[in-house]
Amino acid sequence: MSAQHPILSRLETGRPLLASADAEASLRARGVTLKWPAAIGRLIREHPGVVAEHYHQEVAAGVDVLCAFTADTLPRVLSQIGMPFRAAALTGCAVDLALDAADAAPRPVIVAGVLGTHSVAPTAADRMAEELAIHATRLAAAGCELILARGFASTPSKSQLAKVALRAAIISASATQLPTWALLDIDDNGFTPEGESVENIAFAAVEAGAQLLLFEGPSADGGLALLERIYAAAPGVPIGVAPSAATRSSGASLEQPDVWAASAKRLLDAGARVIGGGIGTTSRHMTALATIVRGAERQSLWPRAG
């Protein structure tokens, strides 16, 4: 096991961590066009300066966990633009740029690689297991300090394979000996796209080796309502939520940063250890939340004289 990163030690002290916003929403908010298949993979190759600027904005916004664009450097994603053979090089580039941004930060920032993607569907179980294992090795070799295990997109005809993919992603990430967090997609009612309950998916992720569960997709209110169920299903396991600022259908940011941040802060108050940016969030949303959180930390460290 690698040495404990100073950011991860904060989980043991109860201090909250903030993770990256929605990459596509953030890029679009800056005027970056993302129309073609494997758009972010192409962006890494053709416009690395844009990717670097995105990472620096995330760090400036106050994130502690900087997610590299490795969900889009899987060979099956890159094959959509005829570049599957560039998976290793583009993964290395995506991670190097993130490490540079983290190194330039005035505080500790950990770089996470994302293992899996929602842009391609599952395939045969043995092929998925091999694909994810190879990519997990790439992430570790590139210098990632944490892996966020996601799996592949769910479709009506491949819902069972999507469950297999998530488990394979968690196992592959854990095999690298890097800290492994599971990214779990749920709605406000506590169900995954496959119709599995939040209790079942939480138990399965922990059983596969996840050290923290980060739930993506619900609104802040929905996530708040689900926390007690999650705590009961995974006692003793740190829980995070990445609340959305938009509907799943639109993807465009609908909730103002200050409103979203105030709602997300309630999740921290209820015991969530990590808050990420869900669908529709941008660096402005994370800035608003960081302002609230860091302000509360300063007050707790240096209370006013009575």
Secondary structure, DSSP 4 states (H G I P E B T S, - for coil): -PPPPHHHHHHHHT--EEB---HHHHHHHTT----STTHHHHHHHH-HHHHHHHHHHHHHHT-SEEE-SGGG-SHHHHGGGT-GGGHHHHHHHHHHHHHHHHHTSSS--EEEEEEEESSS----HHHHHHHHHHHHHHHHHHT-SEEEEEEE---TTSHHHHHHHHHHHHHHHHHTTS-EEEEEE--TTSB-TTS-BHHHHHHHHHHHT-SEEEEES--HHHHHHHHHHHHHHSTTS-EEEE--SS-TTT-S--S-HHHHHHHHHHHHHTT-SEE---TT--HHHHHHHHHHHHHHHHHHHSPPP-
